[in-house]
């Protein structure tokens, strides 16, 4: 068998599902964070985190861009879509706000656009 991009992605999904039970037993979440592959090897990267780690990081960084810790998880309507505020990446100077749509896909937004729909 040769490992391709498609087979590596499939292996990662299966491994993430298997690791979910381990994470839950320990009060954690697990998320696939990429990896590398050659034709014969696949090295995935998984992140285990406490369930509230995203909220803690958001609360720590929110005030730097004009948001409040209470904005974490808020749903807002932007460009006709309902999105939920799920994180901040302060290293991204142009689009530091991370939002998730109803399909679970995460997007980057400018803080000005988010602040505008929040009425600030």
C-alpha positions as CSV (number, residue, x, y, z in Angstrom):
1,X,0.0,0.0,0.0
2,X,1.2,3.5,-0.8
3,X,0.1,6.3,1.5
4,X,-1.4,9.2,-0.4
5,X,-3.0,12.5,0.7
6,X,-6.4,10.9,0.6
7,X,-5.4,7.8,2.6
8,X,-3.5,9.9,5.1
9,X,-6.6,12.0,5.7
10,X,-8.8,8.9,6.1
11,X,-6.3,7.4,8.6
12,X,-6.3,10.7,10.6
13,X,-10.1,10.7,10.8
14,X,-10.1,7.1,12.1
15,X,-7.4,7.8,14.6
16,X,-9.1,10.9,15.8
17,X,-12.3,8.9,16.4
18,X,-10.4,6.3,18.3
19,X,-8.6,8.9,20.4
20,X,-11.9,10.6,21.2
21,X,-12.7,7.9,23.8
22,X,-9.3,8.3,25.5
23,X,-9.7,12.1,25.6
24,X,-13.3,11.9,27.1
25,X,-12.1,9.5,29.8
26,X,-9.5,12.1,30.8
27,X,-11.8,15.2,30.5
28,X,-10.1,16.5,27.4
29,X,-10.8,17.1,23.8
30,X,-8.7,15.9,20.9
31,X,-8.2,17.5,17.5
32,X,-6.3,16.5,14.4
33,X,-3.7,19.3,13.7
34,X,-2.2,18.1,10.4
35,X,0.8,15.9,9.8
36,X,3.2,14.7,7.1
37,X,3.4,11.7,4.9
38,X,5.6,10.0,2.4
39,X,4.7,7.1,0.2
40,X,5.4,4.7,3.1
41,X,4.9,6.6,6.3
42,X,2.3,9.0,7.8
43,X,3.0,11.1,10.9
44,X,-0.1,12.7,12.3
45,X,-0.3,15.4,14.9
46,X,-3.0,15.5,17.5
47,X,-3.7,18.1,20.1
48,X,-5.2,17.2,23.5
49,X,-6.6,20.1,25.4
50,X,-8.9,20.9,28.4
51,X,-12.4,21.5,27.4
52,X,-12.2,25.2,28.4
53,X,-8.8,26.0,26.9
54,X,-10.3,27.9,24.0
55,X,-12.4,30.1,26.3
56,X,-9.5,30.8,28.6
57,X,-7.3,31.8,25.7
58,X,-10.1,34.0,24.3
59,X,-10.7,35.7,27.7
60,X,-6.9,36.4,27.9
61,X,-6.7,38.0,24.4
62,X,-10.1,39.5,23.8
63,X,-9.4,43.0,25.2
64,X,-6.4,43.5,22.9
65,X,-8.7,43.7,19.9
66,X,-11.8,45.3,21.5
67,X,-13.8,42.2,22.4
68,X,-14.9,41.0,25.8
69,X,-14.5,37.6,27.3
70,X,-18.3,37.3,27.1
71,X,-18.1,37.5,23.3
72,X,-16.8,33.9,23.2
73,X,-19.4,31.7,21.7
74,X,-21.7,34.5,20.6
75,X,-23.5,34.0,17.3
76,X,-23.7,36.9,15.0
77,X,-25.0,37.5,11.4
78,X,-22.2,38.6,9.0
79,X,-22.7,38.8,5.2
80,X,-26.0,36.9,5.5
81,X,-24.5,34.0,7.4
82,X,-24.8,33.1,11.1
83,X,-21.3,32.5,12.6
84,X,-20.1,31.9,16.1
85,X,-17.0,33.6,17.6
86,X,-14.6,30.8,18.7
87,X,-11.2,32.3,19.1
88,X,-8.5,34.9,18.6
89,X,-5.1,34.7,16.9
90,X,-3.2,37.8,17.9
91,X,-0.4,36.9,15.5
92,X,-2.8,37.5,12.6
93,X,-2.8,41.3,12.3
94,X,-5.4,41.6,9.5
95,X,-7.9,38.8,10.5
96,X,-7.4,37.9,14.1
97,X,-10.9,36.8,15.0
98,X,-11.8,33.1,14.4
99,X,-15.4,32.2,13.7
100,X,-17.2,29.0,12.9
101,X,-20.1,28.6,10.6
102,X,-23.0,26.1,11.1
103,X,-21.1,23.4,9.2
104,X,-18.2,23.6,11.6
105,X,-15.8,25.3,9.2
106,X,-13.6,27.9,10.8
107,X,-12.9,31.3,9.1
108,X,-10.8,34.3,9.9
109,X,-12.4,37.7,10.2
110,X,-11.3,41.3,10.7
111,X,-12.0,42.5,14.2
112,X,-13.6,45.7,12.8
113,X,-16.3,43.6,11.0
114,X,-17.1,41.7,14.1
115,X,-17.1,44.8,16.4
116,X,-19.5,46.4,13.9
117,X,-22.1,43.6,14.0
118,X,-21.7,43.5,17.8
119,X,-22.6,47.2,17.8
120,X,-19.3,48.6,19.1
